[in-house]
Amino acid sequence: MPASRSALYGQADHDLAPSAPDAAQLSPLVLGSTDIASAPDESFDAVTVRAPAGAAERRYVLAHALRVLTPGGRMTAFAPKDRGGLRLRKELEALGCEVGESARRHNRICLVVRPSAIKGLEEALAAGAPRQIAENGLWTQPGVFSWDRLDAGTNALLQVLPPFSGVGADFGAGIGLLALNVLASPKVTKLTLVELDRRALELSKRNIADPRAAFVWGDVRQNAGGLEGLDFVVSNPPFHEGGGEDKALGQAFIRAAAEALRKGGSLWIVANRHLPYEAILAESFAKVRLVGEGGGYKVFEARK
């Protein structure tokens, strides 16, 4: 049972929805948080939810948030109008809630009391739960990166990756698609998957049974895993955070890779064509090569 009687899903915004300083964190994107799906029924008196943008993920989170509320417990959910906020009220009403709604700073804010019966609970939970992709058998879940399709950037990187050898890492590993391809080389002795999204990391553990794989729930930007002396790093780094583009994310991944690699080690990285990574690659590595370009993406090999 959590020590706090209140919970928070996502980063707090006290201007939109105040939350207790000791609120239990339930977001999979916050290191050290509790999985909302594992939280016991009726375990919190108050829950604040920064609602996700994806519809299936958002309904899944809202349904779980209602499930973990005590009878008479209160939930505050908020989201930008153009990222699900306009749908919040109807989605909560569909779950059986009476909704009080307000607006502030282009966000919609909904306040509800847990209904005596949550309508459509099992359906909402099932629609947002982990599932296998029919085509390849891989496990995925609404809300993780590119959960329902092969990301074009990952595909661009897969087209040109060489067979690796030695010890390496996948920075921002997602559900493990790149890692599976890297591990197809028998000369790879160890591969560490570093991923901030706890859901994606747990899915990658289902997808990869190889004993050479190690899994780290961590932030690449914070020296996750303390990796050093690596022979290679592969990465399709994120470039969005909090709903907006952030080119500093990929740049931080590049710096982290340079620090983790041995002299002569290589980074293979894919980026959207418009992202300015060339300068930071040249600054961090001895040799940089544009390996491929097309479909709006560019792939680099950088040697330390």
Contacts in CASP RR format, 6 or more apart in sequence:
PFRMAT RR
TARGET T0000
AUTHOR 0000-0000-0000
METHOD contacts of the structure
MODEL  1
MPASRSALYGQADHDLAPSAPDAAQLSPLVLGSTDIASAPDESFDAVTVR
APAGAAERRYVLAHALRVLTPGGRMTAFAPKDRGGLRLRKELEALGCEVG
ESARRHNRICLVVRPSAIKGLEEALAAGAPRQIAENGLWTQPGVFSWDRL
DAGTNALLQVLPPFSGVGADFGAGIGLLALNVLASPKVTKLTLVELDRRA
LELSKRNIADPRAAFVWGDVRQNAGGLEGLDFVVSNPPFHEGGGEDKALG
QAFIRAAAEALRKGGSLWIVANRHLPYEAILAESFAKVRLVGEGGGYKVF
EARK
1 40 0 8 1.000
1 43 0 8 1.000
2 24 0 8 1.000
2 34 0 8 1.000
2 39 0 8 1.000
2 43 0 8 1.000
2 44 0 8 1.000
3 22 0 8 1.000
3 24 0 8 1.000
4 20 0 8 1.000
4 22 0 8 1.000
4 23 0 8 1.000
4 24 0 8 1.000
4 44 0 8 1.000
5 44 0 8 1.000
5 45 0 8 1.000
5 46 0 8 1.000
6 19 0 8 1.000
6 20 0 8 1.000
6 22 0 8 1.000
6 23 0 8 1.000
6 24 0 8 1.000
6 44 0 8 1.000
6 45 0 8 1.000
6 46 0 8 1.000
6 47 0 8 1.000
6 48 0 8 1.000
7 23 0 8 1.000
7 24 0 8 1.000
7 25 0 8 1.000
7 26 0 8 1.000
7 39 0 8 1.000
7 44 0 8 1.000
7 46 0 8 1.000
7 47 0 8 1.000
7 48 0 8 1.000
7 65 0 8 1.000
7 68 0 8 1.000
8 19 0 8 1.000
8 20 0 8 1.000
8 23 0 8 1.000
8 24 0 8 1.000
8 25 0 8 1.000
8 26 0 8 1.000
8 27 0 8 1.000
8 47 0 8 1.000
8 48 0 8 1.000
8 49 0 8 1.000
9 25 0 8 1.000
9 26 0 8 1.000
9 27 0 8 1.000
9 36 0 8 1.000
9 47 0 8 1.000
9 48 0 8 1.000
9 49 0 8 1.000
9 50 0 8 1.000
9 61 0 8 1.000
9 65 0 8 1.000
10 25 0 8 1.000
10 26 0 8 1.000
10 27 0 8 1.000
10 29 0 8 1.000
10 30 0 8 1.000
10 49 0 8 1.000
10 50 0 8 1.000
11 27 0 8 1.000
11 30 0 8 1.000
11 50 0 8 1.000
12 19 0 8 1.000
12 23 0 8 1.000
12 48 0 8 1.000
12 50 0 8 1.000
13 50 0 8 1.000
13 78 0 8 1.000
15 104 0 8 1.000
15 105 0 8 1.000
16 78 0 8 1.000
16 104 0 8 1.000
16 105 0 8 1.000
16 107 0 8 1.000
16 109 0 8 1.000
17 48 0 8 1.000
17 50 0 8 1.000
17 76 0 8 1.000
17 77 0 8 1.000
17 78 0 8 1.000
17 109 0 8 1.000
18 48 0 8 1.000
19 46 0 8 1.000
19 48 0 8 1.000
20 46 0 8 1.000
23 48 0 8 1.000
24 34 0 8 1.000
24 39 0 8 1.000
24 44 0 8 1.000
25 32 0 8 1.000
25 33 0 8 1.000
25 34 0 8 1.000
26 33 0 8 1.000
26 34 0 8 1.000
26 35 0 8 1.000
26 36 0 8 1.000
26 39 0 8 1.000
26 47 0 8 1.000
26 65 0 8 1.000
27 33 0 8 1.000
27 36 0 8 1.000
27 50 0 8 1.000
28 35 0 8 1.000
28 197 0 8 1.000
28 198 0 8 1.000
28 199 0 8 1.000
29 196 0 8 1.000
29 197 0 8 1.000
29 198 0 8 1.000
31 196 0 8 1.000
31 217 0 8 1.000
31 218 0 8 1.000
31 219 0 8 1.000
32 217 0 8 1.000
33 198 0 8 1.000
35 198 0 8 1.000
36 61 0 8 1.000
36 64 0 8 1.000
36 65 0 8 1.000
36 68 0 8 1.000
37 64 0 8 1.000
37 125 0 8 1.000
37 129 0 8 1.000
39 64 0 8 1.000
39 68 0 8 1.000
40 68 0 8 1.000
41 67 0 8 1.000
41 68 0 8 1.000
42 67 0 8 1.000
42 68 0 8 1.000
42 69 0 8 1.000
42 70 0 8 1.000
42 71 0 8 1.000
43 68 0 8 1.000
43 70 0 8 1.000
44 68 0 8 1.000
44 69 0 8 1.000
44 70 0 8 1.000
44 73 0 8 1.000
45 69 0 8 1.000
45 70 0 8 1.000
45 73 0 8 1.000
45 74 0 8 1.000
46 69 0 8 1.000
46 73 0 8 1.000
46 74 0 8 1.000
46 75 0 8 1.000
46 76 0 8 1.000
47 65 0 8 1.000
47 68 0 8 1.000
47 69 0 8 1.000
47 74 0 8 1.000
47 75 0 8 1.000
47 76 0 8 1.000
48 75 0 8 1.000
48 76 0 8 1.000
48 77 0 8 1.000
49 61 0 8 1.000
49 62 0 8 1.000
49 65 0 8 1.000
49 75 0 8 1.000
49 76 0 8 1.000
49 77 0 8 1.000
49 78 0 8 1.000
50 78 0 8 1.000
50 79 0 8 1.000
51 58 0 8 1.000
51 61 0 8 1.000
51 62 0 8 1.000
51 77 0 8 1.000
51 78 0 8 1.000
51 79 0 8 1.000
51 84 0 8 1.000
51 85 0 8 1.000
51 88 0 8 1.000
52 58 0 8 1.000
52 61 0 8 1.000
52 79 0 8 1.000
52 143 0 8 1.000
53 79 0 8 1.000
53 83 0 8 1.000
53 84 0 8 1.000
53 243 0 8 1.000
54 84 0 8 1.000
54 142 0 8 1.000
54 143 0 8 1.000
55 84 0 8 1.000
55 87 0 8 1.000
56 127 0 8 1.000
56 128 0 8 1.000
56 142 0 8 1.000
56 143 0 8 1.000
57 128 0 8 1.000
57 142 0 8 1.000
57 143 0 8 1.000
58 79 0 8 1.000
58 84 0 8 1.000
58 87 0 8 1.000
58 88 0 8 1.000
58 91 0 8 1.000
59 91 0 8 1.000
59 95 0 8 1.000
59 124 0 8 1.000
59 127 0 8 1.000
59 128 0 8 1.000
60 124 0 8 1.000
60 125 0 8 1.000
60 127 0 8 1.000
60 128 0 8 1.000
60 129 0 8 1.000
60 142 0 8 1.000
62 75 0 8 1.000
62 77 0 8 1.000
62 91 0 8 1.000
62 92 0 8 1.000
62 95 0 8 1.000
62 124 0 8 1.000
63 95 0 8 1.000
63 118 0 8 1.000
63 120 0 8 1.000
63 121 0 8 1.000
63 124 0 8 1.000
63 125 0 8 1.000
64 125 0 8 1.000
65 75 0 8 1.000
65 77 0 8 1.000
66 75 0 8 1.000
66 95 0 8 1.000
66 97 0 8 1.000
66 112 0 8 1.000
66 114 0 8 1.000
66 115 0 8 1.000
66 118 0 8 1.000
66 121 0 8 1.000
67 118 0 8 1.000
67 121 0 8 1.000
67 125 0 8 1.000
69 75 0 8 1.000
69 114 0 8 1.000
70 114 0 8 1.000
71 114 0 8 1.000
71 116 0 8 1.000
72 113 0 8 1.000
72 114 0 8 1.000
73 113 0 8 1.000
73 114 0 8 1.000
74 111 0 8 1.000
74 112 0 8 1.000
74 113 0 8 1.000
74 114 0 8 1.000
75 111 0 8 1.000
75 112 0 8 1.000
75 113 0 8 1.000
75 114 0 8 1.000
76 109 0 8 1.000
76 110 0 8 1.000
76 111 0 8 1.000
77 88 0 8 1.000
77 92 0 8 1.000
77 109 0 8 1.000
77 110 0 8 1.000
77 112 0 8 1.000
78 85 0 8 1.000
78 88 0 8 1.000
78 107 0 8 1.000
78 108 0 8 1.000
78 109 0 8 1.000
78 110 0 8 1.000
79 85 0 8 1.000
79 88 0 8 1.000
79 107 0 8 1.000
79 108 0 8 1.000
80 106 0 8 1.000
80 107 0 8 1.000
81 103 0 8 1.000
81 106 0 8 1.000
81 107 0 8 1.000
81 108 0 8 1.000
82 106 0 8 1.000
83 243 0 8 1.000
84 108 0 8 1.000
85 107 0 8 1.000
85 108 0 8 1.000
86 108 0 8 1.000
88 99 0 8 1.000
88 101 0 8 1.000
88 108 0 8 1.000
88 110 0 8 1.000
89 99 0 8 1.000
89 100 0 8 1.000
89 101 0 8 1.000
89 108 0 8 1.000
89 110 0 8 1.000
92 99 0 8 1.000
92 110 0 8 1.000
92 112 0 8 1.000
93 99 0 8 1.000
94 119 0 8 1.000
94 120 0 8 1.000
95 115 0 8 1.000
95 118 0 8 1.000
95 119 0 8 1.000
95 120 0 8 1.000
95 121 0 8 1.000
95 124 0 8 1.000
96 115 0 8 1.000
96 117 0 8 1.000
96 118 0 8 1.000
96 119 0 8 1.000
97 112 0 8 1.000
97 113 0 8 1.000
97 114 0 8 1.000
97 115 0 8 1.000
98 112 0 8 1.000
98 113 0 8 1.000
98 115 0 8 1.000
99 110 0 8 1.000
99 111 0 8 1.000
99 112 0 8 1.000
100 110 0 8 1.000
100 111 0 8 1.000
100 112 0 8 1.000
101 108 0 8 1.000
101 109 0 8 1.000
101 110 0 8 1.000
101 111 0 8 1.000
102 108 0 8 1.000
102 109 0 8 1.000
102 111 0 8 1.000
103 109 0 8 1.000
127 142 0 8 1.000
128 141 0 8 1.000
128 142 0 8 1.000
129 141 0 8 1.000
130 139 0 8 1.000
130 140 0 8 1.000
130 141 0 8 1.000
130 199 0 8 1.000
130 202 0 8 1.000
130 203 0 8 1.000
130 206 0 8 1.000
131 139 0 8 1.000
131 140 0 8 1.000
131 141 0 8 1.000
132 138 0 8 1.000
132 139 0 8 1.000
132 140 0 8 1.000
133 139 0 8 1.000
133 140 0 8 1.000
133 148 0 8 1.000
138 175 0 8 1.000
138 176 0 8 1.000
138 177 0 8 1.000
138 203 0 8 1.000
138 207 0 8 1.000
139 175 0 8 1.000
139 203 0 8 1.000
139 206 0 8 1.000
139 207 0 8 1.000
140 147 0 8 1.000
140 148 0 8 1.000
140 175 0 8 1.000
140 203 0 8 1.000
141 147 0 8 1.000
141 199 0 8 1.000
141 200 0 8 1.000
141 203 0 8 1.000
142 148 0 8 1.000
143 199 0 8 1.000
144 174 0 8 1.000
144 175 0 8 1.000
144 197 0 8 1.000
144 199 0 8 1.000
144 200 0 8 1.000
144 203 0 8 1.000
145 151 0 8 1.000
145 174 0 8 1.000
145 197 0 8 1.000
145 200 0 8 1.000
145 238 0 8 1.000
146 154 0 8 1.000
147 175 0 8 1.000
150 177 0 8 1.000
151 236 0 8 1.000
152 295 0 8 1.000
152 296 0 8 1.000
152 297 0 8 1.000
153 236 0 8 1.000
153 270 0 8 1.000
153 272 0 8 1.000
153 297 0 8 1.000
154 177 0 8 1.000
154 178 0 8 1.000
154 236 0 8 1.000
154 270 0 8 1.000
156 270 0 8 1.000
156 292 0 8 1.000
156 294 0 8 1.000
156 295 0 8 1.000
156 297 0 8 1.000
156 299 0 8 1.000
157 178 0 8 1.000
157 234 0 8 1.000
157 236 0 8 1.000
157 268 0 8 1.000
157 269 0 8 1.000
157 270 0 8 1.000
157 299 0 8 1.000
158 177 0 8 1.000
158 178 0 8 1.000
158 181 0 8 1.000
160 268 0 8 1.000
160 291 0 8 1.000
160 292 0 8 1.000
160 299 0 8 1.000
161 178 0 8 1.000
161 181 0 8 1.000
161 182 0 8 1.000
161 234 0 8 1.000
161 268 0 8 1.000
163 184 0 8 1.000
163 185 0 8 1.000
163 187 0 8 1.000
164 182 0 8 1.000
164 185 0 8 1.000
164 187 0 8 1.000
164 188 0 8 1.000
164 231 0 8 1.000
164 232 0 8 1.000
164 234 0 8 1.000
165 185 0 8 1.000
165 187 0 8 1.000
165 188 0 8 1.000
165 189 0 8 1.000
165 231 0 8 1.000
166 187 0 8 1.000
166 188 0 8 1.000
166 189 0 8 1.000
166 190 0 8 1.000
166 231 0 8 1.000
166 232 0 8 1.000
167 188 0 8 1.000
167 189 0 8 1.000
167 190 0 8 1.000
167 191 0 8 1.000
167 229 0 8 1.000
167 230 0 8 1.000
167 231 0 8 1.000
168 182 0 8 1.000
168 188 0 8 1.000
168 190 0 8 1.000
168 191 0 8 1.000
168 192 0 8 1.000
168 230 0 8 1.000
168 231 0 8 1.000
168 232 0 8 1.000
168 233 0 8 1.000
169 191 0 8 1.000
169 192 0 8 1.000
169 193 0 8 1.000
169 194 0 8 1.000
169 227 0 8 1.000
169 230 0 8 1.000
169 232 0 8 1.000
169 233 0 8 1.000
169 234 0 8 1.000
169 260 0 8 1.000
170 176 0 8 1.000
170 178 0 8 1.000
170 179 0 8 1.000
170 182 0 8 1.000
170 191 0 8 1.000
170 192 0 8 1.000
170 193 0 8 1.000
170 194 0 8 1.000
170 233 0 8 1.000
170 234 0 8 1.000
170 235 0 8 1.000
171 194 0 8 1.000
171 220 0 8 1.000
171 233 0 8 1.000
171 234 0 8 1.000
171 235 0 8 1.000
171 237 0 8 1.000
171 253 0 8 1.000
171 256 0 8 1.000
171 257 0 8 1.000
172 193 0 8 1.000
172 194 0 8 1.000
172 195 0 8 1.000
172 196 0 8 1.000
172 220 0 8 1.000
172 235 0 8 1.000
172 236 0 8 1.000
172 237 0 8 1.000
172 238 0 8 1.000
172 253 0 8 1.000
173 179 0 8 1.000
173 193 0 8 1.000
173 194 0 8 1.000
173 195 0 8 1.000
173 200 0 8 1.000
173 201 0 8 1.000
173 204 0 8 1.000
174 193 0 8 1.000
174 195 0 8 1.000
174 197 0 8 1.000
174 200 0 8 1.000
174 201 0 8 1.000
174 203 0 8 1.000
174 204 0 8 1.000
175 200 0 8 1.000
175 203 0 8 1.000
175 204 0 8 1.000
175 207 0 8 1.000
176 193 0 8 1.000
176 200 0 8 1.000
176 203 0 8 1.000
176 204 0 8 1.000
176 207 0 8 1.000
176 208 0 8 1.000
177 207 0 8 1.000
178 234 0 8 1.000
178 236 0 8 1.000
179 191 0 8 1.000
179 193 0 8 1.000
179 204 0 8 1.000
179 208 0 8 1.000
179 213 0 8 1.000
180 207 0 8 1.000
180 208 0 8 1.000
182 188 0 8 1.000
182 191 0 8 1.000
182 234 0 8 1.000
183 191 0 8 1.000
183 208 0 8 1.000
183 210 0 8 1.000
183 212 0 8 1.000
183 213 0 8 1.000
188 212 0 8 1.000
189 212 0 8 1.000
190 212 0 8 1.000
190 213 0 8 1.000
190 214 0 8 1.000
191 210 0 8 1.000
191 212 0 8 1.000
191 213 0 8 1.000
191 214 0 8 1.000
192 213 0 8 1.000
192 214 0 8 1.000
192 215 0 8 1.000
192 216 0 8 1.000
192 225 0 8 1.000
192 227 0 8 1.000
193 201 0 8 1.000
193 204 0 8 1.000
193 208 0 8 1.000
193 213 0 8 1.000
193 214 0 8 1.000
193 215 0 8 1.000
193 216 0 8 1.000
194 216 0 8 1.000
194 218 0 8 1.000
194 220 0 8 1.000
194 224 0 8 1.000
194 225 0 8 1.000
194 227 0 8 1.000
195 201 0 8 1.000
195 204 0 8 1.000
195 215 0 8 1.000
195 216 0 8 1.000
195 217 0 8 1.000
195 218 0 8 1.000
196 217 0 8 1.000
196 218 0 8 1.000
196 219 0 8 1.000
196 220 0 8 1.000
198 217 0 8 1.000
201 215 0 8 1.000
201 216 0 8 1.000
201 217 0 8 1.000
204 215 0 8 1.000
205 215 0 8 1.000
216 224 0 8 1.000
216 225 0 8 1.000
218 224 0 8 1.000
218 225 0 8 1.000
220 237 0 8 1.000
220 252 0 8 1.000
220 253 0 8 1.000
220 256 0 8 1.000
221 249 0 8 1.000
221 252 0 8 1.000
221 253 0 8 1.000
221 256 0 8 1.000
223 256 0 8 1.000
223 259 0 8 1.000
226 260 0 8 1.000
227 260 0 8 1.000
228 259 0 8 1.000
228 260 0 8 1.000
228 262 0 8 1.000
229 260 0 8 1.000
229 261 0 8 1.000
229 262 0 8 1.000
230 260 0 8 1.000
230 261 0 8 1.000
230 262 0 8 1.000
230 265 0 8 1.000
231 261 0 8 1.000
231 262 0 8 1.000
231 265 0 8 1.000
231 266 0 8 1.000
232 261 0 8 1.000
232 265 0 8 1.000
232 266 0 8 1.000
232 267 0 8 1.000
232 268 0 8 1.000
233 257 0 8 1.000
233 260 0 8 1.000
233 261 0 8 1.000
233 266 0 8 1.000
233 267 0 8 1.000
233 268 0 8 1.000
233 269 0 8 1.000
234 267 0 8 1.000
234 268 0 8 1.000
234 269 0 8 1.000
235 253 0 8 1.000
235 257 0 8 1.000
235 267 0 8 1.000
235 268 0 8 1.000
235 269 0 8 1.000
235 270 0 8 1.000
236 269 0 8 1.000
236 270 0 8 1.000
237 249 0 8 1.000
237 250 0 8 1.000
237 253 0 8 1.000
237 254 0 8 1.000
237 269 0 8 1.000
237 271 0 8 1.000
238 249 0 8 1.000
238 250 0 8 1.000
239 245 0 8 1.000
239 246 0 8 1.000
239 247 0 8 1.000
239 249 0 8 1.000
239 250 0 8 1.000
239 271 0 8 1.000
239 272 0 8 1.000
239 275 0 8 1.000
240 246 0 8 1.000
240 249 0 8 1.000
241 249 0 8 1.000
247 275 0 8 1.000
247 276 0 8 1.000
247 277 0 8 1.000
250 271 0 8 1.000
250 275 0 8 1.000
250 277 0 8 1.000
251 277 0 8 1.000
251 280 0 8 1.000
253 269 0 8 1.000
254 267 0 8 1.000
254 269 0 8 1.000
254 277 0 8 1.000
254 280 0 8 1.000
254 281 0 8 1.000
254 284 0 8 1.000
254 302 0 8 1.000
255 280 0 8 1.000
255 284 0 8 1.000
257 267 0 8 1.000
257 269 0 8 1.000
257 284 0 8 1.000
257 302 0 8 1.000
258 267 0 8 1.000
258 284 0 8 1.000
258 285 0 8 1.000
258 302 0 8 1.000
258 304 0 8 1.000
261 267 0 8 1.000
261 304 0 8 1.000
262 304 0 8 1.000
263 304 0 8 1.000
264 286 0 8 1.000
264 303 0 8 1.000
264 304 0 8 1.000
265 303 0 8 1.000
265 304 0 8 1.000
266 301 0 8 1.000
266 302 0 8 1.000
266 303 0 8 1.000
266 304 0 8 1.000
267 285 0 8 1.000
267 300 0 8 1.000
267 301 0 8 1.000
267 302 0 8 1.000
267 303 0 8 1.000
267 304 0 8 1.000
268 291 0 8 1.000
268 299 0 8 1.000
268 300 0 8 1.000
268 301 0 8 1.000
269 277 0 8 1.000
269 281 0 8 1.000
269 299 0 8 1.000
269 300 0 8 1.000
269 302 0 8 1.000
270 297 0 8 1.000
270 298 0 8 1.000
270 299 0 8 1.000
270 300 0 8 1.000
271 277 0 8 1.000
271 297 0 8 1.000
271 298 0 8 1.000
271 299 0 8 1.000
271 300 0 8 1.000
272 296 0 8 1.000
272 297 0 8 1.000
272 298 0 8 1.000
273 293 0 8 1.000
273 294 0 8 1.000
273 295 0 8 1.000
273 296 0 8 1.000
273 297 0 8 1.000
273 298 0 8 1.000
277 300 0 8 1.000
278 288 0 8 1.000
281 288 0 8 1.000
281 300 0 8 1.000
281 302 0 8 1.000
282 288 0 8 1.000
284 302 0 8 1.000
284 304 0 8 1.000
285 302 0 8 1.000
285 303 0 8 1.000
285 304 0 8 1.000
286 303 0 8 1.000
286 304 0 8 1.000
287 302 0 8 1.000
287 303 0 8 1.000
288 300 0 8 1.000
288 301 0 8 1.000
288 302 0 8 1.000
288 303 0 8 1.000
289 300 0 8 1.000
289 301 0 8 1.000
289 302 0 8 1.000
290 298 0 8 1.000
290 299 0 8 1.000
290 300 0 8 1.000
291 299 0 8 1.000
291 300 0 8 1.000
291 301 0 8 1.000
292 298 0 8 1.000
292 299 0 8 1.000
293 299 0 8 1.000
END
